[in-house]
Structure formats: structure tokens, C-alpha cells
Amino acid sequence: MDTTKTIQSALISVFSKEGLEPIVRLLNDQNVTLYSTGGTEDFIKSLGIPVVAVEDVTSYPSILGGRVKTLHPKVFGGILNRQDNESDVQQMKEFDIPQIDLVIVDLYPFEKTVASGASESDIIEKIDIGGISLIRAAAKNFKDTAIVASVDEYSLLLDMITKNAGATTLAERKLLATKAFHVSSHYDTAIFNYFNTDETVYKESIADGQVLRYGENPHQKGFFFGDFEAMFNKVHGKELSYNNLLDVDAAVNLINEFKNDGPTFAILKHNNACGLASRATISEAYTAALACDPTSAFGGVLISNTKIDVATANEINKLFCEVVIAPEYDEAATAILQIKKNRIILIQNEVALPSKQVRTCLNGLLIQERNNITDNKEDLRTVTLTSPTEQEIEDLIFASKVCKNTKSNTIVFAKNGTLISSGTGQTSRVDALLQAIEKARAFGFDLNGASMASDAFFPFPDCVEIAKNAGITAVIQPGGSIKDELSINYCNENKLAMVFTGTRHFKH
């Protein structure tokens, strides 16, 4: 049986008329009977093109302020009838139901209305009933009916009916149906999430996915689902990879901790900071951050909390790095950074990050609230006889911000607004501490007078003892161990300052 269908009739019911005119004119040129209602009907008439009002087909007016227009057996019968089913064919004749071969729908803009901050009553009115029903009906009956459910598919439809002289193949109709079900499911998800207050139920729908070069490794496929263009303006460089995006995410989370601080520059590698410093100028901050670990900085992701100027760009240009991120750049600085053709240059926009974090786990998902607590001076509770100095307090807060954004178990050393070193992702806190000490010494840093942060409590005094012997004078940790007194007593006996925050910052 020939599955190619020539479009002889079309029902058009859209909210936005943008891009509709070329389709209407082409359908008219192909002698397609057009059915419509309301504003769409008026639009078609304004083009001087004949159109049949749906009310004339149903012999029933639009009622309830337009809430009920197309919901009628003569409309849905015309869409849902099976042309190879004898009973359906007979009933179409019996009830004088016109065949509808094409349905074009553009739904009420529910998501845009919610995003605009409109009142609940306005939002409710933007829940499309007739349109979503038309989409589902036509998509279900794709064997006989073509469905266009979004302005995004107008060009696809134009191409199809132009090259095929008004006809569609079964494969084309199935493709359109697939896209239509995507539209309807996304729409319903948005509505559900607007109403939903049950945190144990999770639904998400992202309309556009980006194909990446590959995943974590070249043999793995990779995709990104999100609005990257909202977060960043990409001004130069190659396409971002899966691993680039993970590092960019880590960089953004880290620099957000310093959003309201003075000029701060961070360098990340494999999701962890290998350099971070706050200084009077961003150029000085970059130089200090690079000195933290110039070896790991090679091929890293660089991020600034303020404008990158020419002096900073000249220094960055001496380093091979994958990505540079800043809220803005001097024009000349951008030109300097663009000298390396593959270097990715991003302008970070002010965009709210999702309130929930999602990751796959076993055969399901793990979902948690974003860790929005940043330790500050008001959170600190001094638990030792020795109190930290003002400079130590600044360094403790600085170290804590880095610690929060570093893989557990972690220990972070800071001094004078500079990341000295960190022990990251170790299986014991002692191992993390020893790693941090070894790294600091390898790069020639003096730990005498430095401050130490831990992402979780010390169950034994061994860590503070090792830290004291390395030169540490102040410690920040969440506290909460039943053996906290052991560490506190050691600090008191050895004149270390220690503060508790009451907040653990594990990052697995």
C-alpha cells in the first residue's frame, strides 16, 4: 500500500503567527483546504487566503472565553480516523466529518508566562487544552496525519511539502510525530513542575541537547543538556568537550564563593583548584594563583571574578590552558587571548544555577539540594584558648571556600589570601594532610603561620598534631565528633587556634 499522503486539508491553530505566512501561502498554492479558528483564522483571512471556520464545521461556537474551540468529534474524528479501516471510513461519511491531513499547532507559552512572574490566574490561562489534544491526536495517527507542533518545525514542513509537491511520506510523518510528542511531554512536565510540591517526585525535560565530540573518553558518546548560551558568551576557541564542561562547572562553583570579594583568580584541573589567590589587582591574583602549582596549571581551566585586563592576558598567554572564563575582558585582552586558536574564551553571565543537583546512581538518580552555605566570619566558633588573628580568620574563610569545592577527603592550606596546597580525594584525612604538606614543600611554600581547613571533623588529634609540626597556626573544621575534645585539648596544649563552623562540606 502506498504510504505517501498528499495533503488536501489542514487545521491551523497557533498562538504565535511568526513564520506562519510562507506555510499558509504554499498550502493555498497547493489547493489545500484550510480550517482555523479565532486569531489564526483572522490572520489567514488578512493574507487574502480562504479559510473555513471550525465553527462552521462543528455547528458549535467557540465558548467559555475561547477555552473550548476545537474540542469536538468532527474535529478529532477528522484527525484520528484510520483511512484503511472500513468502519472509520463509513462513520466519516455517516457523520459528515471532513478529513484533516495536516495539523499545525503552536501552544500557549506556559513556560514564558511562568518566567515572566505573571499571576497564578494568568499562568493557569496559559495551560493549553485544545492545542495539546490536537497534537496528541495527530501524532497518534501519524500513519494518516501529519503534525507540526512547534514553530521550530516550520522550516522542516516547508521543505517536505515543497520537494514532494504537498505530499508526506510515512517516515516523515513519524518523524514529525516524534517531535510532537517531545513538545507535548516537555509542556506537560513544565506544568507539573509548576504545581508539584512533593520533593520525592522528580520530572525534568530539557528541550535541546548538544552532541559533544565524545564523553569522558574517546570511546564514549557524550551529550550536554542545558542552556549553555544563557550562562556564557563564547567568543573564541574550539568546541567544549565533556571534560571541559565538568571543569567549567567546578570553576564556576568555586569562583561564586568569591563573587563579592576583591580580585580573585582560580586555576582548576580535574575539577579541583590547583591555584587560587586574592590580590589588589587581577594580574597579581593570577600570578599568585599560578605560583601555587604551575605544573598542574598546564592545560587547566582559568577563571576570574572580575574583568581580565591586558596585563593579565599577557601573562595568561604564556601558559597553555584549555579555557579562560571572566565576567568581562578588555577588548585588547581578548585579542591577546585569541592568539591561541583553540583556547576557549568565555564571558560568564549572571545566571542562577539550579537549586538541585542530579547525578546517576546504580539504576536511578541521586538528587540533592545545592550546597548553598558558604562559611563566613559570623559562623565561626572559637573552641580553643588561643583565638585566631584577623589575618588568620581571613585565611581560614578563604581555605574553607576552597575546601568546600574540593573532592573529599580534603585538607586545604592557605596563607595571606593564597592557596598554598591541598590534599584531595584521599581515603583518609591523614593521607590528605600529608599530601598537602608534601605539595606545599615541593613548591617551596613556607607553612609557618598558614591556616588549615578540613571538609569534615577530626575523629582523632593526629591531624592537628601533624599540622602543628608542619607550621600551621590556625584550623577551621565543622566539629561534631564525639572525640572533638581530643583535638581541642591538643590545640590548647600547643597554642593552636581552632574554630568550628557547624557545617560539613563533603564533596564526593
C-alpha positions in Angstrom: 0.0 0.0 0.0 1.3 3.5 -0.8 2.0 5.3 2.4 2.7 8.6 0.8 -0.1 11.0 1.6 -1.0 14.2 -0.3 -2.2 17.0 2.0 -5.6 18.1 0.9 -6.8 19.7 4.1 -5.1 21.4 7.1 -6.2 22.6 10.5 -4.1 25.5 11.8 -4.4 26.8 15.4 -1.4 28.7 16.7 -0.7 31.2 19.4 2.2 32.9 17.7 1.8 33.7 14.0 5.5 34.3 13.4 6.8 32.3 10.5 3.3 31.0 9.5 2.7 33.1 6.4 5.0 31.2 4.0 3.4 27.9 5.0 -0.1 29.2 4.6 0.7 30.7 1.2 2.3 27.4 0.0 -0.6 25.3 1.2 -3.0 27.6 -0.6 -1.0 27.4 -3.8 -1.2 23.6 -3.5 -5.0 23.8 -3.2 -5.2 22.7 0.4 -8.4 23.4 2.2 -7.6 25.4 5.4 -9.5 25.2 8.7 -8.9 27.5 11.6 -10.4 29.5 14.4 -10.0 32.7 16.4 -6.9 34.8 15.9 -5.4 32.3 13.5 -8.4 32.4 11.3 -8.3 36.2 11.2 -4.6 36.1 10.3 -5.2 33.8 7.4 -8.0 36.0 6.1 -5.8 39.0 6.4 -3.5 37.4 3.8 -6.4 37.2 1.4 -6.5 33.4 1.6 -9.7 31.5 2.0 -10.2 29.6 5.3 -13.1 27.6 6.7 -14.0 28.4 10.3 -14.0 25.4 12.7 -17.4 26.7 14.0 -18.9 26.1 10.5 -17.7 22.5 10.6 -18.9 21.7 14.1 -22.0 23.9 14.0 -20.9 25.0 17.5 -19.4 28.3 18.5 -16.3 29.0 20.5 -17.4 29.1 24.1 -16.2 29.9 27.6 -14.0 32.8 26.5 -12.2 30.7 23.9 -11.4 27.8 26.3 -13.4 25.4 24.1 -13.0 25.8 20.3 -11.7 22.7 18.6 -12.8 20.1 21.2 -15.4 18.4 19.0 -15.9 15.0 17.4 -16.0 16.5 13.9 -12.5 17.9 14.5 -11.0 15.0 16.3 -12.8 12.5 14.1 -11.2 14.2 11.1 -7.7 13.8 12.7 -8.0 10.4 14.3 -9.8 8.4 11.6 -7.9 5.4 10.2 -8.2 5.6 6.4 -7.6 1.9 6.0 -10.3 1.0 8.5 -13.7 0.3 6.8 -15.7 1.2 9.9 -13.9 4.5 10.3 -14.5 5.3 6.6 -18.2 4.6 6.9 -18.6 6.7 10.1 -16.7 9.7 8.5 -19.4 9.6 5.7 -22.3 9.0 8.2 -21.5 12.0 10.4 -20.2 14.2 7.6 -16.7 14.6 9.1 -14.1 16.3 6.9 -10.7 14.6 6.6 -7.8 16.5 8.1 -4.4 15.6 6.7 -2.2 18.2 8.5 -2.4 19.8 11.9 -0.3 22.9 12.8 -0.3 23.9 16.4 1.7 26.4 18.5 0.9 26.0 22.2 0.2 28.8 24.6 3.5 30.0 26.1 3.2 28.5 29.5 6.9 28.5 30.5 7.4 32.1 29.3 4.4 33.2 31.3 5.7 31.5 34.5 9.2 33.0 33.9 7.7 36.5 33.5 6.4 36.4 37.1 2.8 36.6 36.0 -0.1 36.0 38.4 -1.4 32.4 39.0 -4.6 33.2 37.2 -2.6 34.3 34.1 -0.4 31.3 34.3 -3.4 28.9 34.5 -4.9 30.5 31.4 -1.8 29.6 29.5 -2.3 25.9 30.1 -3.3 24.8 26.6 -6.1 22.3 26.4 -7.3 22.2 22.8 -3.8 22.5 21.3 -2.2 19.8 23.3 -5.1 17.5 22.5 -4.8 18.2 18.8 -1.0 17.4 19.0 -1.6 14.1 20.7 -4.4 13.1 18.3 -2.5 13.9 15.2 0.8 12.4 16.4 -1.0 9.2 17.4 -2.5 8.9 13.9 0.8 9.6 12.1 0.0 6.8 9.6 -2.5 9.2 8.0 -2.0 12.6 9.6 1.0 15.0 9.7 1.5 17.1 12.8 3.6 20.2 13.2 3.7 21.1 16.9 6.2 23.9 17.1 7.4 27.0 15.2 10.8 25.2 15.2 9.4 22.6 12.7 8.1 25.1 10.2 11.2 25.0 8.0 11.1 21.2 8.1 7.5 21.2 6.9 8.1 23.7 4.2 11.0 21.6 2.9 8.8 18.5 2.9 5.8 19.9 1.1 7.9 21.8 -1.4 10.0 19.0 -2.6 7.1 16.5 -2.5 4.5 18.8 -4.1 2.3 18.7 -1.0 2.9 15.1 0.0 4.5 13.5 3.0 5.9 10.0 3.4 5.2 7.7 6.4 8.8 8.2 7.6 8.4 12.0 7.5 5.1 11.8 9.4 6.6 9.6 12.0 9.5 12.0 12.4 7.0 14.8 12.9 5.0 12.8 15.4 8.2 12.1 17.4 8.9 15.8 17.6 5.3 16.5 18.5 5.4 14.0 21.4 8.6 15.7 22.5 6.8 19.1 22.6 3.8 17.7 24.4 5.8 15.8 27.1 8.0 18.8 27.7 4.9 21.0 28.0 3.3 18.7 30.5 6.5 18.4 32.5 6.7 22.2 32.8 3.1 22.3 34.0 3.6 19.5 36.5 6.8 21.2 38.0 4.8 24.4 38.4 2.3 22.6 40.6 4.4 20.0 42.2 5.4 20.3 45.9 6.3 16.7 46.5 10.1 16.5 46.6 10.0 12.7 46.3 8.7 13.1 42.7 11.2 14.2 40.1 10.5 15.1 36.5 12.8 17.0 34.1 12.6 17.8 30.4 15.3 19.8 28.5 14.3 20.7 25.0 17.7 20.9 23.3 20.7 18.7 23.7 24.2 19.3 22.4 26.3 16.5 20.9 29.8 16.6 22.3 32.9 15.3 20.5 32.9 12.4 22.9 32.4 11.7 26.6 34.9 11.3 29.3 37.0 9.1 27.0 37.0 9.0 23.1 35.2 5.6 23.0 32.2 7.1 25.0 29.4 9.2 23.4 28.7 12.5 25.2 25.9 15.0 25.3 25.1 18.2 27.1 21.5 19.1 28.0 21.2 22.7 29.2 21.2 26.3 28.1 25.0 26.9 27.8 24.4 30.1 25.8 22.5 31.6 28.7 25.4 31.1 31.1 28.2 32.1 28.7 29.1 34.1 25.6 31.7 32.0 23.8 33.9 34.5 22.0 36.7 32.2 20.8 38.1 28.7 20.6 37.1 25.1 19.8 34.0 23.3 20.9 33.9 22.4 24.6 34.3 18.7 25.5 32.6 16.7 28.2 35.6 17.1 30.5 35.9 20.8 29.7 32.3 21.2 30.8 32.9 19.4 34.1 35.9 21.6 34.8 33.9 24.8 33.8 31.2 23.7 36.2 33.7 23.3 39.0 35.3 26.6 38.2 32.0 28.5 38.3 31.0 26.9 41.6 34.4 27.8 43.1 34.6 31.4 41.9 31.0 32.0 43.0 32.3 31.7 46.6 34.4 34.8 45.9 31.9 36.7 43.9 31.7 39.6 46.4 35.4 39.6 47.3 38.3 41.5 45.8 40.1 40.4 42.6 40.4 36.7 42.8 41.8 34.2 40.2 41.5 30.4 40.2 43.1 27.7 38.2 41.5 24.3 38.1 42.5 20.9 36.9 40.3 17.8 37.0 37.5 19.7 38.9 39.9 20.8 41.8 41.7 24.0 42.4 45.4 23.9 41.8 45.8 27.6 42.2 43.8 30.4 43.8 44.6 33.8 45.1 43.1 37.1 46.0 45.1 40.3 45.5 44.7 44.0 44.9 44.7 43.5 41.1 43.6 40.6 39.0 47.0 40.4 37.4 48.6 40.0 40.8 46.0 37.4 41.7 46.7 35.4 38.5 50.5 35.4 39.1 50.0 34.3 42.7 47.5 31.6 41.7 49.8 30.2 39.0 52.7 30.0 41.6 50.6 27.7 43.7 51.2 24.8 41.3 52.5 25.8 37.9 52.9 22.1 36.9 49.2 21.3 37.3 48.1 24.6 35.8 49.3 23.3 32.4 46.1 22.5 30.4 43.8 23.8 33.1 40.7 26.0 33.3 41.2 29.6 34.4 38.6 31.8 35.9 38.4 35.3 37.3 35.8 37.0 39.4 36.4 40.3 37.7 37.5 41.9 34.3 40.6 40.5 32.7 42.9 43.3 31.6 45.8 43.4 29.2 48.4 42.8 31.8 46.7 39.6 33.0 46.0 38.5 29.4 49.7 38.8 28.5 50.7 36.6 31.5 47.9 34.0 30.7 49.1 33.9 27.1 52.4 32.4 28.3 50.5 29.3 29.6 48.9 26.5 27.7 45.3 26.4 29.1 42.1 25.0 27.7 39.5 27.6 28.9 39.5 31.1 30.2 36.4 32.5 32.0 35.7 36.0 33.2 32.6 38.3 33.6 34.3 40.7 31.1 37.5 41.4 29.2 39.3 44.5 28.0 39.0 44.5 24.2 42.8 44.3 23.8 42.9 41.5 26.4 40.5 39.4 24.3 42.7 39.9 21.2 45.7 38.7 23.1 44.0 35.6 24.4 42.7 34.8 20.9 46.3 34.4 19.6 46.0 30.7 20.6 43.3 29.5 18.1 42.0 26.6 20.2 41.8 28.4 23.5 38.2 28.7 24.7 37.3 32.2 25.9 34.0 32.5 27.8 32.2 35.5 29.2 30.3 34.4 32.3 26.8 35.8 32.6 24.8 36.3 35.8 22.6 33.2 35.7 21.0 31.4 38.7 22.3 27.8 39.0 19.7 25.0 39.5 18.6 24.6 43.1 19.0 20.8 42.9 21.9 18.7 41.8 21.3 15.5 39.9 23.6 12.5 39.1 23.1 9.0 38.0 23.5 6.3 40.7 23.0 2.5 40.2 19.8 2.1 38.2 18.4 5.5 39.2 19.2 9.1 40.2 20.6 10.8 43.3 19.1 14.3 43.8 20.1 16.8 46.5 19.8 20.5 47.2 22.8 22.6 46.1 25.3 23.3 48.9 24.5 27.0 49.3 26.2 27.5 52.6 29.4 29.4 52.5 31.3 29.7 55.8 31.7 33.2 57.0 33.1 35.1 60.0 29.8 35.1 61.8 29.6 31.2 61.6 32.9 30.7 63.4 33.0 29.5 67.0 36.4 29.6 68.6 36.8 26.4 70.7 40.4 26.9 71.8 42.1 29.1 74.4 44.0 30.7 71.5 41.9 32.8 69.2 42.8 33.3 65.5 44.1 36.7 64.4 42.2 38.8 61.9 44.6 37.6 59.1 44.1 34.0 60.2 40.3 34.4 60.2 40.5 35.7 56.6 42.7 32.8 55.6 40.5 30.3 57.4 37.5 31.5 55.5 39.5 31.5 52.2 40.6 27.9 52.9 37.1 26.8 53.8 35.7 28.1 50.5 38.3 26.1 48.6 37.7 23.1 50.8 34.0 23.1 50.1 34.7 22.9 46.4 37.4 20.2 46.5 36.9 16.4 46.3 36.8 14.7 49.7 38.6 13.8 51.8 40.4 17.1 51.6 42.7 19.3 53.5 43.5 22.9 52.3 46.3 25.2 53.4 46.0 29.0 52.9 48.2 31.9 53.7 47.7 35.6 53.0 44.9 35.1 50.6 46.6 32.4 48.7 46.0 28.7 48.2 49.3 27.1 49.4 48.3 23.5 48.6 45.6 20.9 49.1 45.3 17.2 49.6 42.4 16.0 47.5 40.2 12.9 47.2 42.1 10.8 49.7 40.8 7.8 51.5 41.8 9.1 54.9 42.1 12.6 56.3 45.7 11.9 57.4 46.6 11.0 53.8 45.0 14.2 52.6 47.0 16.2 55.1 50.3 14.5 54.3 49.7 15.1 50.6 49.0 18.8 51.2 52.2 19.1 53.2 54.3 17.4 50.6 52.9 19.5 47.8 53.5 22.8 49.7 57.1 21.9 50.3 57.6 20.7 46.8 56.7 24.2 45.5 58.8 26.0 48.2 56.0 27.3 50.3 56.6 28.1 54.0 53.8 26.7 56.1 54.7 28.6 59.2 51.8 30.8 60.1 49.5 29.1 57.5 45.9 28.2 58.1 44.3 24.8 57.5 40.7 23.8 56.5 39.2 20.3 56.7 35.9 19.3 55.0 34.9 17.2 58.0 35.7 16.7 61.7 38.8 15.2 63.1 38.0 11.9 65.0 41.5 11.9 66.5 44.1 14.5 67.3 46.6 13.1 64.8 45.8 15.6 62.1 46.2 18.7 64.3 49.5 17.3 65.7 50.8 16.7 62.1 49.6 20.2 61.1 51.3 21.9 64.1 54.6 20.2 63.4 54.4 21.5 59.8 53.9 25.1 61.0 50.1 25.5 60.9 48.8 28.0 63.5 45.0 28.0 62.8 42.5 25.4 61.9 38.9 25.5 60.6 36.7 22.4 60.7 32.9 21.7 61.2 33.3 19.9 64.5 30.7 17.3 65.6 32.9 14.3 66.5 32.3 12.6 69.9 36.0 13.0 70.3 36.3 16.7 69.5 37.8 17.3 72.9 40.9 15.3 71.9 41.7 17.7 69.1 40.7 20.8 71.2 43.0 19.7 74.1 46.0 19.2 71.8 45.5 22.7 70.3 45.2 24.2 73.8 48.4 22.5 74.9 50.3 23.6 71.8 48.8 27.1 71.3 46.9 26.4 68.1 43.7 28.4 67.3 40.8 26.2 66.1 37.3 27.3 65.1 34.2 25.2 64.4 31.7 26.1 61.7 29.0 23.5 62.4 28.7 22.7 58.7 30.3 19.8 56.9 31.3 20.2 53.3 31.8 16.7 51.9 32.1 16.6 48.1 32.0 13.1 46.7 
